């Protein structure tokens, strides 16, 4: 009987679930059911399990689930034989008690021989439990494991869930699985569409559930529902091309059970408002789909997706247009009002907005960033006046009405206001682009002024927050410092800004107030702050932040296919700038693919070990700084010296110009002379002069490769 399999359907009917959490809830629910059944040994086609969800339900379907567990082998170990039998073989009380607890006589117990002695053991085979008996417990376990940050209660029940629950459907084949979950008794009733089919829906069996709900105007398959949204939007699109991103598509699909698109319009006068404000209102606040012209301009058309197939779509359209009109009117008011105040007039207001208690106001931060931007701009050949001007205005749009209503538009609105006020285009663009990259996969700032401001802003943020002792710990990163560090590194690398990272951090820490540097030091046992050497603390924090930034690059380069040992090979030589680090790493990546790489890496490792042992040997003579051909005894060492000299001469110009790929390609030709040297030459010669000369040759070889990376790490 345990071999018989039937389809299984479990559905929990609820009030409307949070749309942004629905996919995670559904996936976790299905995973919990699968793991619960698998843990109990119930045979099923787990790979074919399907997750279903709609705004008012979580469900999981398995096409073939055994009706019972297989037979269960029970084995219980009892007391040791030596301690359980008297001299005449009489069982001890402990042995008798163990047998009784197993429901058998002592004679029915078996013996288990181990390397630690013999033990009494009870073995039995019992039939597996019915899946129907196990299922309620499996469902309860799965629900308890759901990622619910805050559960709620309803009515007078003690049970809690993310939203009130109303129905519990558990069908194994055509049979209802009896059980109680969250105070509900299971049955075969589900719920149809709230408006099209408000009556309960009776489901005949697990296989017919999906079609039964579809007949009740519920599309329970998320993938099918998303495709219907896409098709509906395309069906009614007019006046341009709708922009339906994955995030908005998922949210609309998780808000509707029977999506129907409605084409709408708004007054053209609202198009005077920056399109980002209108699009944010449509997508984020109302879940409407904006429509763009072929040239990328926003049009007055938009598409709403209703959760009903109305007999009078015009009324739905009026409702959608009516709800968006006041929000657009507010945005237009904010825009018009903000234009009356120059951005620079908000600088005074920044002085009353606290950035961080020990770091001062937003204006204090602005002053620090402006100074860093000036220094960096001069260093990389960017207009320092424009960089300083952009830094001085970068936070001003935070005090505008528009950004107060739409915080996600910070930077974007700064660019629009600066453009309207006639500021240079590079300055205006920098007010927006310096926030880039805003998220993983986002591009860095395109303009040079924006790149300089992006670097200055992140340098100050990292220096200031590390100084006050609020660096990230575990998964907590309230100031998004990991993102800031990666954004800093990416901007320096991808923009090719060859500035010394450690020096730039030192300059940033010089601008951090001493009070902030002291605030980050833990008080002593007496509760008082210890004496702080400000200069030493700045140096220590600079080293710490530099290491923090470099650590962010591990994942950045791993995503591009570079191995951990290639990364370590470059970090070992401490390049001063990140663009230089990038060039070296790419050269090492190319070198690692060459056939000579493995042999030369092994040779460099051997050289490093020889030189290290020599340095550690007590009383050993120092290695000569130059190689003296007069001390050569063998052709192999002469050949390596000649090849190395030639390679160093040919690559001198390459190294100076940063052509690390060309340099390593040329050095790869040293494989033959290096291999021959180690085959034929005993480095640790008895003659001290010969030995020192050979060590000097190896040190020269190591330094030649080490000018790019520590190849021995490969």
C-alpha positions in Angstrom: 0.0 0.0 0.0 2.8 2.4 0.8 3.9 2.2 -2.9 0.6 3.7 -4.1 0.9 7.3 -5.0 -1.6 10.1 -5.5 -1.4 13.8 -6.3 -1.3 16.1 -3.3 -2.6 19.7 -3.0 -2.4 21.9 0.0 -3.9 25.4 -0.1 -4.2 28.0 2.7 -6.8 30.7 1.9 -6.1 34.1 3.4 -6.9 37.8 3.3 -4.8 39.8 0.8 -1.1 39.0 1.4 1.7 41.6 1.1 2.5 41.7 -2.7 6.3 42.2 -2.2 6.5 39.3 0.2 4.2 36.9 -1.7 6.8 35.1 -3.8 9.1 34.5 -0.8 6.2 33.3 1.3 5.0 30.9 -1.4 8.5 29.5 -2.1 9.2 29.0 1.6 5.8 27.3 2.2 6.4 24.9 -0.7 10.0 24.2 0.5 8.7 23.5 4.0 6.1 21.0 2.8 8.7 19.2 0.6 11.3 19.0 3.3 8.8 17.9 5.9 7.6 15.0 3.8 11.0 14.0 2.7 12.3 14.1 6.3 9.5 11.6 7.3 10.5 9.3 4.5 7.4 9.7 2.4 8.1 8.9 -1.3 7.1 11.5 -3.8 8.1 13.2 -7.0 9.7 16.1 -5.2 11.5 17.5 -8.3 8.1 18.0 -9.9 6.6 20.0 -6.9 4.9 23.2 -8.0 4.5 26.4 -6.0 1.3 28.3 -6.5 0.2 31.7 -5.0 -2.2 34.5 -5.5 -3.1 37.5 -3.3 -5.4 35.4 -1.3 -3.7 32.0 -1.1 -0.5 30.0 -0.7 -0.5 26.5 -2.2 1.8 23.6 -3.2 1.1 20.7 -5.5 3.0 17.4 -5.8 1.9 15.1 -8.6 2.7 11.8 -6.9 2.9 11.4 -3.1 2.9 7.9 -1.5 -0.1 7.3 0.7 2.1 6.1 3.6 5.6 5.9 4.8 7.5 2.7 4.1 7.9 0.2 6.9 10.0 1.7 9.7 12.9 -0.2 11.3 13.0 0.5 15.0 16.3 -0.1 16.9 16.7 0.8 20.6 20.0 0.1 22.4 19.6 -1.1 26.0 22.1 -1.7 28.8 25.5 -3.4 28.4 25.4 -7.3 28.5 28.2 -7.4 31.1 26.2 -5.2 33.5 22.8 -6.7 32.9 23.2 -10.4 33.7 24.1 -12.0 37.0 26.5 -14.9 37.4 23.6 -17.3 37.0 22.2 -15.4 34.0 19.5 -13.6 35.9 18.6 -10.3 34.2 19.0 -7.1 36.2 16.2 -4.8 37.0 17.5 -2.3 34.4 17.4 -5.0 31.7 13.8 -6.1 32.7 12.7 -2.4 32.7 14.2 -1.9 29.3 12.4 -4.9 27.8 9.1 -3.8 29.4 9.5 -0.3 27.9 9.9 -2.0 24.5 6.8 -4.2 25.1 8.6 -7.5 25.0 10.2 -10.1 27.2 14.0 -10.1 27.9 14.2 -13.3 25.7 13.1 -11.2 22.7 16.0 -8.8 22.9 19.0 -9.2 20.6 22.7 -8.6 21.2 24.7 -6.0 19.4 28.5 -6.6 19.3 30.7 -3.5 19.1 34.3 -2.7 19.7 33.3 -1.4 23.1 31.5 -4.6 24.1 28.1 -6.3 23.7 24.8 -4.5 24.3 21.2 -5.6 24.5 19.2 -4.2 21.6 15.5 -4.2 20.6 14.8 -4.4 16.9 11.4 -4.4 15.3 9.7 -3.5 12.1 6.5 -1.4 12.2 4.3 -0.3 9.4 4.8 3.3 8.3 2.3 6.0 9.2 -0.3 7.1 6.7 0.7 10.4 4.9 -2.7 11.8 5.9 -1.7 11.4 9.5 1.6 13.1 9.0 0.4 16.0 6.8 -1.1 18.4 9.4 2.1 18.4 11.4 4.1 19.0 8.2 1.9 22.0 7.3 2.2 23.4 10.8 6.0 23.1 10.7 6.2 24.8 7.3 4.0 27.7 8.4 6.1 28.3 11.5 9.3 28.5 9.4 7.9 31.1 7.0 9.8 34.4 6.8 7.2 36.5 8.6 8.7 39.6 10.3 5.6 40.4 12.2 2.6 38.1 12.5 -1.0 39.3 13.3 -3.9 37.9 15.2 -7.6 38.3 14.3 -10.9 37.7 16.0 -10.6 36.0 19.3 -8.1 33.4 18.2 -4.7 32.7 19.7 -3.3 31.7 16.3 -1.3 34.3 14.4 -0.2 34.6 10.8 0.9 37.3 8.3 -2.8 37.8 7.4 -6.1 36.3 8.7 -6.7 32.8 7.3 -10.1 31.5 6.2 -9.8 28.2 4.4 -7.6 25.1 4.6 -7.7 22.7 1.7 -5.7 19.4 1.8 -6.5 16.9 -0.9 -4.6 13.6 -1.5 -6.1 12.5 -4.7 -9.8 13.0 -4.3 -9.7 12.4 -0.5 -9.8 15.2 2.0 -6.9 14.9 4.5 -8.4 15.6 7.9 -6.5 18.0 10.2 -6.4 21.3 11.9 -4.0 24.2 11.1 -4.2 27.7 12.6 -7.6 26.8 14.1 -9.1 25.8 10.8 -10.4 22.3 9.9 -9.4 21.1 6.5 -11.9 20.5 3.8 -12.4 20.7 0.0 -13.6 24.3 -0.1 -11.5 27.0 -1.6 -12.3 30.7 -2.4 -12.9 32.1 -5.9 -12.5 35.7 -7.0 -13.7 38.2 -4.5 -16.1 39.8 -6.9 -16.6 37.5 -9.8 -17.1 34.4 -7.7 -17.6 35.3 -4.0 -19.2 31.9 -3.2 -17.0 29.1 -1.9 -15.5 26.8 -4.5 -15.7 23.0 -4.1 -12.6 21.2 -5.4 -13.2 17.6 -6.5 -9.5 16.4 -6.4 -5.9 17.7 -6.3 -5.5 17.6 -10.1 -8.6 19.7 -10.8 -7.8 22.5 -8.3 -6.0 24.8 -10.8 -8.7 24.6 -13.5 -11.5 24.8 -10.9 -10.0 28.1 -9.6 -9.6 29.4 -13.1 -13.3 28.8 -13.7 -13.9 30.9 -10.6 -11.8 33.8 -12.1 -8.6 33.0 -10.1 -5.3 32.4 -11.9 -3.4 30.7 -9.1 -0.2 30.0 -11.2 2.1 33.1 -10.7 3.9 32.5 -14.0 0.6 32.3 -15.9 -0.7 35.4 -14.1 2.4 37.4 -15.0 2.1 36.4 -18.6 -1.5 37.5 -18.6 -0.5 40.9 -17.2 2.1 41.2 -20.0 -0.4 40.2 -22.6 -3.1 42.5 -21.2 -0.8 45.6 -21.1 0.3 44.9 -24.7 -3.4 44.5 -25.8 -4.5 47.9 -24.6 -1.2 49.9 -25.2 -1.8 53.0 -27.2 0.2 56.2 -27.9 3.6 54.7 -27.3 5.5 51.8 -25.7 4.6 50.7 -22.2 7.5 50.2 -19.7 6.7 47.2 -17.6 9.8 46.3 -15.5 10.2 43.0 -13.7 9.7 44.5 -10.3 6.4 46.3 -11.3 5.2 43.2 -13.2 5.7 41.0 -10.1 3.9 43.5 -7.9 0.9 43.8 -10.2 0.7 40.1 -10.6 0.8 39.7 -6.8 -2.0 42.2 -6.4 -4.4 40.6 -8.9 -6.1 37.2 -9.3 -7.7 38.1 -12.6 -5.8 40.9 -14.2 -7.4 43.1 -16.8 -5.6 46.1 -18.3 -7.2 49.5 -18.8 -5.7 52.2 -21.0 -5.8 55.7 -19.4 -4.6 59.2 -20.0 -3.8 62.3 -17.9 -3.6 66.0 -18.7 -0.7 67.0 -20.9 0.1 70.0 -18.7 1.6 67.6 -16.2 4.3 66.7 -18.7 6.0 69.9 -17.7 7.0 68.2 -14.4 10.2 66.1 -14.6 9.2 62.7 -15.9 10.9 60.8 -13.0 8.5 62.4 -10.5 5.5 61.3 -12.6 6.9 57.8 -13.2 7.7 57.3 -9.5 4.1 58.2 -8.7 2.7 55.8 -11.3 5.0 52.9 -10.7 5.7 53.1 -7.0 2.6 54.6 -5.5 -0.2 53.5 -7.9 1.3 50.4 -9.7 0.4 51.9 -13.1 2.4 51.3 -16.2 3.9 54.4 -17.9 3.9 54.7 -21.6 6.8 56.3 -23.5 7.2 57.6 -27.0 9.6 56.1 -29.5 12.2 58.8 -28.7 12.1 57.9 -24.9 9.9 60.8 -23.8 7.1 60.2 -21.4 3.6 60.5 -22.9 0.2 61.3 -21.3 -0.8 57.7 -21.6 -0.6 55.1 -18.9 -2.1 51.7 -18.2 -3.8 50.5 -15.0 -4.3 46.8 -14.3 -7.6 46.0 -12.5 -8.5 42.9 -10.6 -11.8 42.6 -12.2 -13.3 42.2 -15.7 -15.7 45.0 -15.5 -18.9 45.3 -17.5 -18.1 49.1 -17.6 -14.4 49.5 -18.2 -14.9 53.3 -18.6 -15.7 53.6 -14.9 -12.5 51.8 -14.0 -10.6 54.1 -16.3 -12.2 57.2 -14.7 -11.2 55.8 -11.2 -7.6 55.3 -12.3 -7.4 58.8 -13.8 -9.1 60.3 -10.8 -6.7 58.8 -8.3 -3.6 59.9 -10.1 -4.6 63.5 -10.8 -4.2 64.9 -7.3 -0.7 63.3 -7.0 0.4 64.8 -10.3 -1.1 68.1 -9.2 1.0 67.9 -6.0 4.1 67.1 -8.0 3.5 70.1 -10.3 3.0 72.4 -7.3 6.3 71.2 -5.7 8.1 71.6 -9.0 6.9 75.1 -9.6 7.4 76.2 -6.0 11.0 74.8 -5.8 12.0 76.6 -9.0 11.5 79.9 -7.2 14.4 79.2 -4.8 17.9 78.8 -6.1 19.6 75.6 -5.0 22.4 77.6 -3.2 19.8 79.2 -1.0 19.2 75.9 0.7 22.8 75.8 2.0 22.0 77.7 5.1 19.2 75.1 5.9 21.8 72.3 5.7 23.4 73.7 8.8 20.4 72.8 10.9 20.1 69.2 9.6 22.3 66.7 11.6 24.3 64.2 9.6 25.7 62.4 12.6 26.1 63.7 16.1 29.9 63.7 16.2 30.4 64.5 12.5 28.1 67.6 12.5 25.5 68.8 10.1 24.9 68.1 6.5 26.6 71.4 5.8 29.7 70.2 7.7 29.8 67.1 5.5 29.3 69.3 2.4 32.4 71.4 3.4 34.5 68.3 3.8 33.4 66.8 0.5 34.0 70.0 -1.3 37.6 70.2 -0.1 38.2 66.5 -1.1 36.6 67.1 -4.5 38.9 70.1 -5.1 42.0 68.1 -4.2 41.0 65.1 -6.3 39.9 67.2 -9.3 43.3 68.9 -9.4 45.0 65.6 -9.1 43.1 64.0 -12.1 42.9 67.1 -14.3 39.2 67.9 -13.8 37.9 71.5 -13.4 38.3 72.0 -9.7 35.9 75.0 -9.7 33.1 72.9 -11.1 33.9 70.0 -8.8 33.8 72.3 -5.7 30.6 73.9 -6.9 28.9 70.6 -7.5 30.0 69.4 -4.0 28.6 72.6 -2.4 25.2 72.0 -4.0 25.0 68.2 -3.8 22.9 68.0 -0.7 20.7 71.1 -1.4 17.9 69.3 -3.1 17.3 67.3 0.1 15.5 70.4 1.4 13.3 70.9 -1.6 9.5 70.1 -1.5 9.8 67.6 -4.3 12.5 65.5 -2.6 10.6 65.8 0.7 7.7 64.1 -1.0 9.7 61.7 -3.2 13.0 60.9 -1.3 14.0 58.5 -4.0 14.4 61.5 -6.4 17.3 63.0 -4.5 20.0 63.9 -7.0 17.6 63.6 -9.9 15.8 66.8 -8.8 19.1 68.5 -8.0 20.1 68.0 -11.7 16.8 69.4 -13.0 16.9 72.5 -10.6 20.5 73.2 -11.5 19.8 73.0 -15.2 16.8 75.3 -14.9 18.9 77.8 -13.0 21.5 77.8 -15.8 24.4 76.1 -14.0 27.0 74.4 -16.2 25.8 71.1 -17.6 28.7 69.1 -16.0 27.8 70.5 -12.6 24.1 69.8 -13.0 24.8 66.2 -14.2 27.1 65.6 -11.3 24.4 66.4 -8.8 22.6 63.3 -10.0 25.3 61.0 -11.2 27.5 61.2 -8.1 25.0 58.8 -6.4 25.9 56.1 -8.9 26.3 53.2 -8.7 23.0 53.2 -6.7 22.6 49.4 -6.7 24.3 46.3 -7.9 24.9 46.3 -11.6 24.3 50.1 -11.9 26.8 52.1 -14.0 29.2 54.6 -12.4 28.9 58.3 -13.1 29.5 59.1 -16.7 30.9 62.7 -16.4 34.3 63.5 -14.9 32.9 66.0 -12.4 30.4 63.4 -11.3 33.1 60.8 -10.9 35.2 63.2 -8.8 32.2 64.0 -6.6 31.3 60.4 -6.2 34.8 59.5 -5.0 34.9 62.5 -2.6 31.5 61.8 -1.1 32.3 58.1 -0.5 35.7 58.9 1.0 34.2 61.2 3.5 31.4 58.8 4.4 33.7 55.9 5.0 36.2 58.0 6.9 33.6 59.7 9.1 31.5 56.6 10.0 34.6 54.5 10.7 35.9 57.3 12.8 32.9 57.3 15.1 33.0 53.5 15.5 29.9 52.6 13.4 31.6 50.3 10.9 29.5 47.3 9.6 29.3 44.2 11.8 27.8 40.9 10.7 24.8 41.7 8.5 24.3 45.1 10.0 25.3 48.0 7.8 23.0 50.9 8.6 25.1 53.5 6.7 25.5 51.2 3.6 29.3 51.4 4.0 29.9 48.1 2.0 28.0 49.6 -0.9 29.9 52.9 -0.5 33.2 51.1 -0.5 32.4 49.1 -3.6 31.0 52.3 -5.3 34.3 54.1 -4.5 36.4 51.2 -5.8 34.3 50.8 -9.0 34.4 54.5 -9.8 38.2 54.7 -9.4 38.7 51.6 -11.5 36.1 52.0 -14.2 36.8 55.8 -14.6 40.6 55.2 -14.6 41.2 57.7 -11.8 44.8 56.9 -10.9 44.9 58.4 -7.4 46.7 56.9 -4.5 43.9 55.3 -2.4 45.8 55.3 0.9 46.8 59.0 0.4 43.2 60.0 -0.4 42.0 58.2 2.7 44.6 60.1 4.8 43.3 63.4 3.4 39.7 62.3 4.2 40.7 61.5 7.8 42.5 64.8 8.2 39.2 66.5 7.6 37.3 64.4 10.1 36.8 66.4 13.4 39.0 65.3 16.3 35.8 64.9 18.4 34.6 62.3 16.0 37.9 60.4 16.1 37.7 60.4 19.9 34.0 59.4 19.9 34.8 56.1 18.2 37.2 55.0 20.9 35.6 52.7 23.5 35.8 54.1 27.1 38.0 52.4 29.6 36.9 50.3 32.6 36.3 53.5 34.5 33.9 54.7 31.9 36.1 57.5 30.8 37.6 57.8 27.3 41.3 57.0 27.2 43.9 59.4 25.9 43.9 59.3 22.1 46.9 59.9 19.8 44.9 61.6 17.0 47.7 61.1 14.4 48.1 57.4 15.2 44.3 56.9 15.2 44.0 58.6 11.7 46.7 56.3 10.4 45.2 53.2 12.0 41.7 54.0 10.6 43.2 54.8 7.1 44.7 51.3 7.0 41.5 49.8 8.2 39.3 51.5 5.6 41.8 50.7 2.8 41.6 47.0 3.7 37.8 47.3 3.9 37.7 48.7 0.4 40.0 46.1 -1.1 38.0 43.3 0.6 34.9 44.5 -1.4 36.9 43.9 -4.6 37.1 40.1 -4.0 33.5 39.6 -5.0 33.7 42.2 -7.8 36.5 40.3 -9.5 35.2 36.9 -8.6 32.1 37.8 -10.6 34.4 38.5 -13.6 36.0 35.1 -13.4 39.2 35.9 -11.5 40.3 33.3 -9.0 41.1 34.0 -5.3 44.8 33.2 -5.8 45.1 35.6 -8.7 43.6 38.3 -6.5 46.0 37.4 -3.7 48.9 37.5 -6.1 48.2 41.2 -6.9 47.2 42.4 -3.4 50.5 41.0 -2.1 52.4 43.7 -3.9 50.1 46.5 -2.7 49.5 48.6 -5.8 49.0 52.2 -4.8 46.0 52.9 -7.1 43.0 50.8 -8.0 43.3 51.2 -11.8 46.9 49.9 -11.4 45.5 47.0 -9.3 43.0 46.3 -12.1 45.6 46.3 -14.9 47.9 44.0 -12.9 45.1 41.6 -12.1 44.0 41.4 -15.7 47.6 40.7 -16.7 47.9 38.0 -14.1 44.6 36.4 -15.3 46.0 36.3 -18.9 49.4 35.0 -17.7 47.6 32.2 -15.7 46.2 30.9 -19.0 49.6 30.5 -20.5 51.2 27.0 -20.6 54.3 28.3 -18.8 52.3 29.7 -15.9 52.2 26.6 -13.7 56.0 25.9 -13.9 56.9 29.6 -13.3 54.5 29.9 -10.4 56.1 26.8 -8.8 59.6 28.1 -9.4 58.6 31.5 -7.9 57.2 29.7 -4.9 60.5 27.7 -4.6 62.5 30.9 -4.8 60.4 32.6 -2.1 60.9 29.6 0.2 64.7 29.6 -0.4 65.0 33.3 0.2 62.8 33.2 3.3 64.9 30.4 4.9 68.1 32.2 4.1 66.7 35.4 5.8 65.5 33.3 8.9 68.8 31.4 9.3 70.7 32.7 12.3 74.1 34.1 11.4 73.5 33.9 7.7 75.3 36.4 5.5 73.1 39.0 3.8 72.2 38.3 0.2 74.3 40.5 -2.1 72.5 43.3 -3.8 73.9 42.6 -7.3 74.9 39.5 -9.3 78.6 39.0 -10.1 79.1 36.9 -13.2 82.6 36.1 -12.1 81.2 33.8 -9.4 79.2 31.7 -11.9 80.4 28.0 -12.1 77.7 26.4 -14.3 76.2 27.2 -17.7 72.7 27.0 -16.3 73.2 29.9 -14.0 75.0 31.9 -16.7 72.1 31.2 -19.1 69.4 32.3 -16.5 71.4 35.5 -15.8 71.7 36.3 -19.5 68.0 35.6 -20.1 66.9 37.6 -17.1 69.0 40.6 -18.0 67.6 40.5 -21.5 64.0 40.2 -20.3 64.5 43.1 -17.7 66.0 45.3 -20.4 63.1 44.6 -22.9 60.4 45.0 -20.3 61.7 48.2 -18.6 59.6 50.4 -20.9 56.6 48.2 -20.7 56.6 48.4 -16.9 57.0 52.1 -17.0 53.9 52.4 -19.2 51.8 49.9 -17.2 51.9 47.3 -19.9 51.8 44.4 -17.5 50.3 41.9 -20.0 53.2 42.5 -22.4 55.7 42.3 -19.5 54.4 38.9 -18.2 54.2 37.6 -21.8 57.9 38.4 -22.2 58.8 37.0 -18.8 57.0 33.7 -19.7 60.0 33.0 -21.9 62.1 32.5 -18.8 60.5 29.2 -18.1 63.2 27.2 -19.9 66.2 28.8 -18.3 64.5 28.8 -14.8 63.7 25.0 -15.1 67.2 24.2 -16.3 68.7 26.2 -13.4 66.8 24.3 -10.8 67.6 21.0 -12.5 71.3 21.6 -12.7 72.2 24.1 -10.0 72.6 23.5 -6.3 71.8 26.9 -4.7 73.2 26.1 -1.3 76.8 25.7 -2.5 79.6 25.1 -0.1 81.5 28.2 -1.4 79.9 31.2 0.3 80.6 33.6 -2.6 79.0 31.2 -5.1 76.1 30.6 -2.8 75.5 34.3 -2.2 75.7 35.0 -5.9 73.1 32.3 -6.7 70.8 33.7 -4.0 71.3 37.2 -5.5 70.3 35.8 -8.9 67.1 34.3 -7.5 66.3 37.5 -5.6 66.6 39.3 -8.9 64.3 36.8 -10.5 61.7 37.2 -7.8 61.9 41.0 -7.9 61.4 40.9 -11.7 58.1 39.1 -11.4 57.3 40.9 -8.2 57.3 44.2 -10.0 53.8 43.1 -11.2 52.5 40.5 -8.8 53.6 37.7 -6.4 53.4 34.9 -9.0 54.2 32.3 -6.3 50.6 32.7 -5.0 49.2 31.2 -8.2 
